């Protein structure tokens, strides 16, 4: 199979698994992965800007993760909004997270001047491998963002279910690898990244 065909097949497979998960099971997997990720994020310097996706039905639920970080108040939480062909990030405020995008994702309605750039990105996706390979939804929003902010967004951590890890996923020239992957079952450290404080 060609790379596009393999990616399409992976998307179909993972979506089907999510479709068959009970809400309770998805919530449990999401919480277990979130606890691992929260433990990892404690190593970050205070006020580090962390970009976190607002989840769709076929992704781990980020609600618990975001609420825990907001309650702790040590890190700055930014969430994405798609603007044309690009994606921007804004400070998270539940009162301002009210837009439903054309992709069915909840987005912030902050004014454009509030846009900021995460130093650490918590990344969604469909399929990953232990080498940091990632298959997304095919729109390229994250890959384009990482290309645009190569130095600013220094650390990329995938936040996914363990069943989304495959032996190897196809990577095209424009696809950008993860530095770490955290699932409900483990932590894959692909490359060490030091944040400049």
NUBADO-476382 format. One line per 2 residues: number of its first residue (from 1); their letters; for each residue z, y, x of N, C-alpha, C. Coordinates in Angstrom, 2 decimals. Atoms other than C-alpha are relative to their C-alpha. Layout:
N
NUM = a = Z:Y:X:Z:Y:X:Z:Y:X  ...
END
This chain:
197
1 = xx = 0.00:-1.21:0.84:0.00:0.00:0.00:0.00:1.25:0.87  -0.01:-1.27:-0.70:-0.59:3.58:1.07:1.35:0.70:-0.19
3 = xx = -1.25:-0.75:0.11:2.27:6.05:1.57:0.23:0.55:-1.41  -0.21:-0.49:1.37:1.71:7.76:-1.85:0.33:-1.12:-0.98
5 = xx = -0.26:1.13:0.90:1.66:4.35:-3.56:1.41:-0.54:0.19  -1.36:0.49:-0.28:4.87:3.23:-1.83:1.02:0.97:-0.58
7 = xx = -0.92:-1.00:0.54:6.58:6.50:-2.76:0.08:-0.07:-1.52  0.05:0.11:1.46:5.46:6.15:-6.37:0.78:-1.22:-0.47
9 = xx = -0.70:1.24:0.33:6.79:2.59:-6.45:1.51:0.17:0.16  -1.42:-0.25:-0.23:10.15:3.67:-4.98:0.59:0.87:-1.11
11 = xx = -0.47:-0.88:1.08:10.47:6.45:-7.57:0.19:-0.79:-1.29  -0.07:0.81:1.22:9.77:3.98:-10.37:1.22:-0.93:0.05
13 = xx = -1.10:0.95:-0.17:12.29:1.46:-9.01:1.36:0.67:-0.17  -1.31:-0.68:0.02:15.16:3.92:-8.51:0.28:0.59:-1.38
15 = xx = -0.18:-0.55:1.34:14.62:5.66:-11.86:0.41:-1.09:-0.99  -0.33:1.11:0.89:14.78:2.28:-13.58:1.46:-0.43:0.18
17 = xx = -1.41:0.37:-0.25:18.13:1.46:-11.92:0.92:1.03:-0.64  -0.81:-1.05:0.62:19.55:4.82:-13.02:-0.02:-0.13:-1.53
19 = xx = 0.15:0.14:1.45:18.21:4.22:-16.52:0.94:-1.09:-0.54  -0.81:1.14:0.45:20.17:0.94:-16.70:1.49:0.18:0.27
21 = xx = -1.42:-0.25:-0.28:23.45:2.42:-15.40:0.69:0.54:-1.25  -0.78:-0.60:1.08:26.12:3.09:-18.01:0.52:1.35:0.48
23 = xx = -0.56:-1.29:-0.41:27.49:6.66:-18.03:1.28:-0.17:0.84  -1.26:0.26:-0.73:30.84:5.23:-16.83:-0.29:-0.45:1.43
25 = xx = 0.35:0.52:-1.32:29.20:3.39:-13.94:-0.55:1.11:0.89  0.55:-1.12:-0.76:27.23:6.46:-12.85:1.12:0.95:0.43
27 = xx = -1.11:-0.90:-0.32:30.39:8.57:-13.02:0.87:-0.58:1.12  -0.83:0.64:-1.03:32.32:6.05:-10.91:-0.68:0.04:1.37
29 = xx = 0.76:-0.04:-1.26:29.60:5.79:-8.25:-0.02:1.43:0.55  0.06:-1.40:-0.41:29.29:9.59:-8.17:1.33:0.45:0.59
31 = xx = -1.32:-0.42:-0.47:33.03:10.06:-7.75:0.32:-0.63:1.36  -0.26:0.68:-1.28:33.27:7.47:-4.95:-0.79:0.66:1.13
33 = xx = 0.82:-0.67:-1.01:30.41:9.12:-3.08:0.53:1.41:0.27  -0.52:-1.37:-0.14:31.90:12.58:-3.73:1.27:0.01:0.86
35 = xx = -1.23:0.06:-0.80:35.26:11.55:-2.24:-0.33:-0.18:1.48  0.45:0.17:-1.40:33.49:10.37:0.93:-0.55:1.32:0.55
37 = xx = 0.61:-1.25:-0.45:31.52:13.60:1.11:1.05:1.10:0.17  -1.06:-1.01:-0.12:34.58:15.79:0.48:0.80:-0.20:1.28
39 = xx = -0.72:0.32:-1.24:36.35:14.01:3.33:-0.81:0.48:1.20  0.88:-0.45:-1.10:33.35:14.74:5.58:-0.02:1.53:0.09
41 = xx = 0.11:-1.45:0.01:33.21:18.40:4.53:1.27:0.70:0.48  -1.24:-0.62:-0.49:36.84:19.00:5.55:-0.14:0.38:1.48
43 = xx = 0.20:-0.32:-1.42:35.54:19.09:9.15:-0.76:1.31:0.20  0.79:-1.24:-0.13:33.43:22.18:8.42:0.91:1.21:0.15
45 = xx = -0.78:-1.23:-0.12:34.66:25.63:9.43:0.18:0.68:-1.37  -0.27:-0.72:1.25:36.20:27.72:6.64:-1.13:0.99:-0.29
47 = xx = 1.03:-0.92:0.51:33.73:29.77:4.56:-1.43:-0.43:0.36  1.36:0.51:-0.21:30.77:27.61:5.62:-0.73:0.00:-1.35
49 = xx = 0.79:-0.04:1.23:27.99:28.07:3.05:-0.67:-1.37:-0.21  0.49:1.35:0.30:27.16:24.72:1.41:-0.88:0.04:-1.25
51 = xx = 0.91:0.08:1.13:24.12:24.26:-0.82:0.13:-1.35:-0.68  -0.18:1.25:0.76:24.63:21.69:-3.58:-0.90:0.03:-1.23
53 = xx = 0.88:0.08:1.16:22.13:20.55:-6.19:0.80:-0.23:-1.29  -0.56:0.25:1.34:22.96:20.59:-9.92:-0.79:-1.19:-0.55
55 = xx = 0.68:1.29:0.14:22.18:17.00:-10.80:-0.74:-0.22:-1.32  0.76:0.50:1.13:19.63:15.46:-13.13:0.53:-1.40:-0.33
57 = xx = -0.51:1.30:0.47:20.17:12.18:-15.00:-0.23:-1.13:1.01  0.33:1.07:-0.95:18.57:10.11:-12.22:0.43:0.37:1.42
59 = xx = -0.63:-0.34:-1.27:20.78:11.48:-9.44:1.51:-0.21:-0.16  -1.45:0.01:0.10:24.45:11.18:-8.59:0.45:1.32:-0.63
61 = xx = -0.54:-1.19:0.67:26.48:13.60:-10.70:0.80:0.82:1.01  -0.69:-0.86:-0.98:27.60:16.55:-8.55:1.13:0.81:-0.63
63 = xx = -1.02:-0.81:0.69:30.03:17.96:-11.16:1.36:-0.09:0.69  -1.32:0.19:-0.62:33.18:16.46:-9.60:0.03:0.65:1.39
65 = xx = 0.10:-0.55:-1.36:32.06:17.46:-6.09:0.12:1.52:-0.03  0.00:-1.47:0.07:31.40:21.09:-7.05:1.36:0.51:-0.47
67 = xx = -1.31:-0.44:0.52:34.62:21.40:-9.07:1.08:-0.12:1.06  -1.00:0.19:-1.05:36.67:20.00:-6.18:-0.12:1.08:1.07
69 = xx = 0.21:-1.03:-1.02:35.12:22.42:-3.68:0.39:1.39:-0.51  -0.35:-1.30:0.57:35.53:25.40:-6.01:1.51:0.14:-0.14
71 = xx = -1.46:-0.01:0.15:39.15:24.47:-6.69:0.68:0.20:1.35  -0.57:-0.11:-1.34:39.86:24.14:-2.97:-0.23:1.41:0.56
73 = xx = 0.31:-1.38:-0.38:38.12:27.45:-2.27:-0.19:0.27:1.48  0.12:-0.19:-1.46:37.68:26.85:1.47:-1.43:0.25:0.44
75 = xx = 1.42:-0.12:-0.34:33.87:26.63:1.51:-0.71:0.81:-1.08  0.79:-0.77:0.96:31.23:28.80:-0.19:-1.07:-0.92:-0.60
77 = xx = 0.94:0.90:0.67:29.22:26.83:-2.78:-1.19:0.80:-0.52  1.24:-0.61:0.47:25.58:27.80:-3.37:-0.80:-1.05:-0.77
79 = xx = 0.80:0.94:0.79:23.29:26.24:-5.99:-1.44:0.53:-0.13  1.41:-0.41:-0.07:19.47:26.26:-6.25:-0.60:0.49:-1.31
81 = xx = 0.87:-0.41:1.12:16.97:27.98:-8.51:-1.43:-0.01:0.51  1.42:0.02:-0.36:13.24:27.32:-8.40:-0.64:1.29:-0.48
83 = xx = 0.67:-1.27:0.31:11.24:30.55:-8.26:-1.45:-0.13:0.45  1.40:0.25:-0.34:7.52:29.85:-8.43:-0.12:-1.28:0.80
85 = xx = 0.18:1.18:-0.85:6.63:27.49:-5.59:1.15:-0.16:1.00  -1.11:0.01:-0.96:9.87:28.21:-3.70:1.33:-0.27:-0.69
87 = xx = -1.35:0.21:0.49:13.55:27.48:-4.08:0.91:0.99:0.72  -0.99:-0.89:-0.58:16.39:29.96:-3.52:1.40:-0.49:-0.40
89 = xx = -1.37:0.41:0.30:20.17:29.49:-3.46:0.87:1.21:-0.31  -0.87:-1.08:0.48:22.84:31.57:-5.19:1.45:-0.48:-0.07
91 = xx = -1.41:0.37:0.11:26.66:31.64:-5.22:0.27:-0.65:-1.36  -0.27:0.71:1.25:27.93:29.17:-7.81:1.05:0.71:-0.83
93 = xx = -0.92:-0.56:0.98:29.57:30.62:-10.88:-0.34:-0.68:-1.32  0.32:0.73:1.23:29.84:28.40:-13.99:-0.42:0.91:-1.14
95 = xx = 0.37:-0.96:1.05:29.53:31.52:-16.16:-1.47:0.44:0.13  1.37:-0.47:-0.24:26.15:32.29:-14.58:-0.99:-1.15:0.10
97 = xx = 0.88:1.16:-0.15:24.76:28.75:-14.48:-0.46:-0.41:-1.40  0.33:0.13:1.42:22.96:28.90:-17.80:-1.48:-0.24:-0.29
99 = xx = 1.44:0.15:0.24:19.20:28.60:-17.31:-0.37:-1.50:0.04  0.59:1.34:-0.10:17.35:25.35:-18.06:-1.42:0.21:0.50
101 = xx = 1.32:-0.21:-0.61:14.32:25.20:-15.77:-1.06:-0.85:-0.68  1.10:0.81:0.55:10.91:23.75:-16.59:0.14:-1.48:0.38
103 = xx = -0.24:1.39:-0.41:12.12:20.60:-14.78:1.22:-0.60:-0.70  -1.16:0.49:0.74:15.09:20.30:-17.13:1.30:0.08:0.78
105 = xx = -1.19:-0.14:-0.85:17.60:21.34:-14.44:0.74:1.28:-0.36  -0.80:-1.20:0.21:20.47:23.74:-15.04:-0.08:0.84:1.27
107 = xx = 0.13:-0.88:-1.15:20.06:26.77:-12.78:0.84:1.26:-0.19  -0.75:-1.26:0.09:21.98:29.96:-11.94:-0.89:1.16:-0.45
109 = xx = 0.78:-1.17:0.41:20.91:33.28:-13.48:0.39:1.25:0.79  -0.36:-1.14:-0.86:22.20:35.46:-10.62:-1.21:0.88:0.27
111 = xx = 1.11:-0.86:-0.40:20.09:38.50:-9.72:-0.52:-0.41:1.37  0.63:0.47:-1.23:17.65:37.88:-6.86:0.67:0.53:1.26
113 = xx = -0.65:-0.54:-1.20:19.60:40.13:-4.49:1.23:-0.80:0.42  -1.14:0.86:-0.34:22.45:37.56:-4.60:-0.41:-1.21:0.86
115 = xx = 0.48:1.20:-0.71:20.26:34.95:-2.84:0.64:-0.09:1.39  -0.61:0.25:-1.30:21.85:33.38:0.24:-0.57:-1.30:0.55
117 = xx = 0.56:1.19:-0.65:21.00:30.60:2.69:1.14:-0.93:0.43  -1.04:0.95:-0.41:23.20:27.48:3.04:-0.10:-0.35:1.48
119 = xx = -0.04:0.52:-1.37:24.31:26.45:6.51:0.00:-1.53:-0.02  -0.03:1.45:0.22:24.88:22.92:5.20:-0.65:-0.26:-1.35
121 = xx = 0.66:0.33:1.26:22.65:21.38:2.54:0.36:-1.42:-0.44  -0.23:1.31:0.62:23.72:18.54:0.25:-1.29:-0.31:-0.77
123 = xx = 1.38:0.22:0.41:20.38:16.94:-0.52:-0.14:-1.16:-0.98  0.33:1.10:0.90:19.19:14.91:-3.51:-1.25:-0.71:0.48
125 = xx = 1.24:0.70:-0.34:16.30:12.47:-3.39:-0.07:-1.31:-0.75  0.22:1.27:0.69:14.91:9.22:-4.66:0.38:-1.19:0.88
127 = xx = -0.21:1.15:-0.89:14.98:6.88:-1.66:0.18:0.48:1.43  -0.33:-0.37:-1.38:16.33:7.02:1.88:0.05:-1.26:0.86
129 = xx = -0.22:1.14:-0.90:16.54:4.82:4.95:1.04:0.40:1.06  -1.07:-0.28:-0.97:19.21:4.50:7.68:-0.43:0.87:1.18
131 = xx = 0.49:-0.88:-1.07:17.00:6.47:10.08:-0.08:1.47:-0.46  0.03:-1.36:0.52:17.26:9.56:7.84:-1.23:0.32:-0.81
133 = xx = 1.20:-0.22:0.80:13.93:9.13:6.08:0.36:0.28:-1.46  -0.27:-0.39:1.38:13.77:10.66:2.60:-1.29:0.05:-0.81
135 = xx = 1.07:-0.16:0.99:11.48:10.34:-0.41:0.59:0.80:-1.15  -0.47:-0.84:1.10:11.94:13.15:-2.92:-0.83:-0.23:-1.25
137 = xx = 0.73:0.12:1.26:10.32:13.83:-6.27:-1.49:0.31:0.15  1.42:-0.25:-0.24:7.03:14.88:-4.71:-0.40:1.46:-0.12
139 = xx = 0.32:-1.43:0.14:7.26:18.64:-5.33:0.15:0.75:1.33  -0.12:-0.58:-1.34:8.31:19.41:-1.74:0.91:1.21:0.11
141 = xx = -0.84:-1.20:-0.05:10.88:22.10:-2.60:0.96:-0.01:1.19  -0.98:0.06:-1.10:13.48:20.89:-0.08:-0.70:0.03:1.36
143 = xx = 0.73:-0.01:-1.29:10.97:20.19:2.71:-0.47:1.41:0.34  0.46:-1.37:-0.24:9.52:23.69:2.28:1.18:0.91:0.37
145 = xx = -1.18:-0.83:-0.28:12.99:25.22:2.26:0.48:-0.23:1.43  -0.46:0.31:-1.36:14.01:23.40:5.45:-0.96:0.55:1.05
147 = xx = 0.98:-0.55:-0.94:10.79:24.50:7.15:0.17:1.51:0.13  -0.16:-1.45:0.02:11.50:28.10:6.14:1.26:0.44:0.72
149 = xx = -1.30:-0.37:-0.57:15.12:28.10:7.31:0.45:-1.05:1.02  -0.24:1.04:-1.01:14.96:25.78:10.33:1.35:0.18:0.70
151 = xx = -1.23:-0.23:-0.77:17.86:27.41:12.19:1.19:0.29:-0.90  -1.13:-0.37:0.87:19.94:28.76:9.30:0.63:-1.22:-0.68
153 = xx = -0.52:1.22:0.65:20.25:25.45:7.42:0.03:-1.10:1.06  -0.08:0.85:-1.20:21.50:23.44:10.36:0.29:-1.47:-0.30
155 = xx = -0.46:1.37:0.27:22.98:20.34:8.70:-0.46:-0.44:-1.39  0.53:0.53:1.25:21.29:18.22:6.01:0.66:-1.35:-0.28
157 = xx = -0.72:1.23:0.37:23.44:15.59:4.26:-0.50:-0.49:-1.35  0.44:0.58:1.27:21.93:13.34:1.60:1.22:-0.55:-0.75
159 = xx = -1.10:0.45:0.88:24.25:12.53:-1.35:-0.63:-0.89:-1.07  0.73:0.95:0.85:23.00:9.36:-3.07:0.81:-1.28:-0.22
161 = xx = -0.61:1.31:0.24:23.95:5.97:-4.47:-0.47:-0.99:1.07  0.35:1.00:-1.03:23.96:3.01:-2.10:-1.29:-0.74:-0.33
163 = xx = 1.23:0.72:0.36:21.15:1.37:-4.10:-1.26:0.82:0.29  1.15:-0.83:-0.35:18.91:4.27:-3.04:-0.35:-0.08:1.49
165 = xx = 0.27:0.20:-1.43:19.01:3.13:0.61:-0.91:-1.22:0.16  0.96:1.07:-0.26:16.03:1.03:1.69:-0.16:-0.18:1.51
167 = xx = 0.13:0.29:-1.44:15.18:-0.57:5.03:-0.83:1.07:0.70  0.83:-1.08:-0.56:12.41:1.97:5.65:-0.80:0.63:-1.12
169 = xx = 0.81:-0.70:0.99:10.73:4.65:3.55:-1.12:0.74:0.73  1.12:-0.68:-0.67:7.34:6.26:4.30:0.30:1.48:0.19
171 = xx = -0.19:-1.42:-0.32:7.51:9.67:5.98:-1.35:0.59:0.41  1.22:-0.73:-0.36:4.54:12.05:6.04:0.36:1.13:0.95
173 = xx = -0.25:-1.00:-1.04:4.13:14.83:8.60:0.85:1.17:-0.48  -0.76:-1.14:0.52:5.64:17.49:6.31:1.40:-0.39:-0.49
175 = xx = -1.31:0.47:0.48:8.65:15.33:5.32:1.07:0.24:1.06  -1.08:-0.32:-0.95:11.95:16.36:6.92:1.15:-0.99:-0.17
177 = xx = -1.04:1.03:0.00:14.61:13.81:7.88:1.39:0.61:-0.22  -1.40:-0.38:0.18:18.31:13.93:7.04:0.76:-0.18:1.31
179 = xx = -0.89:0.17:-1.15:21.06:14.33:9.63:1.07:-1.04:-0.31  -1.01:0.96:0.45:23.54:12.28:7.59:-0.34:-0.43:-1.42
181 = xx = 0.13:0.48:1.38:23.54:10.18:4.43:1.36:-0.52:-0.43  -1.28:0.48:0.53:26.65:9.66:2.32:-0.25:-0.62:-1.37
183 = xx = 0.14:0.73:1.27:26.75:7.08:-0.48:1.39:-0.42:-0.48  -1.27:0.52:0.53:29.43:5.46:-2.61:0.56:-1.11:0.88
185 = xx = -0.45:1.12:-0.81:29.61:2.66:-0.03:0.12:0.31:1.50  -0.05:-0.24:-1.43:29.19:4.32:3.35:-0.54:1.35:0.44
187 = xx = 0.40:-1.25:-0.63:28.24:7.08:5.75:-0.94:-0.34:1.15  0.98:0.20:-1.07:25.10:7.02:7.89:-0.08:1.29:0.80
189 = xx = 0.10:-1.16:-0.88:25.29:9.40:10.83:-1.25:-0.19:0.86  1.28:0.14:-0.70:21.74:9.86:12.11:-0.01:0.86:1.26
191 = xx = -0.11:-0.85:-1.19:22.29:12.83:14.43:1.14:0.98:-0.17  -1.13:-0.94:-0.01:25.25:14.99:15.37:-0.54:1.43:-0.04
193 = xx = 0.38:-1.41:0.09:24.87:18.63:14.35:1.26:0.84:0.15  -1.14:-0.90:-0.18:27.25:21.31:15.60:-0.33:1.34:-0.65
195 = xx = 0.20:-1.30:0.63:27.58:24.38:13.41:0.58:1.08:0.88  -0.52:-1.13:-0.78:27.99:27.69:15.20:0.88:0.84:-0.90
197 = x = -0.93:-0.72:0.84:31.05:29.42:13.83:0.04:1.48:0.38
END
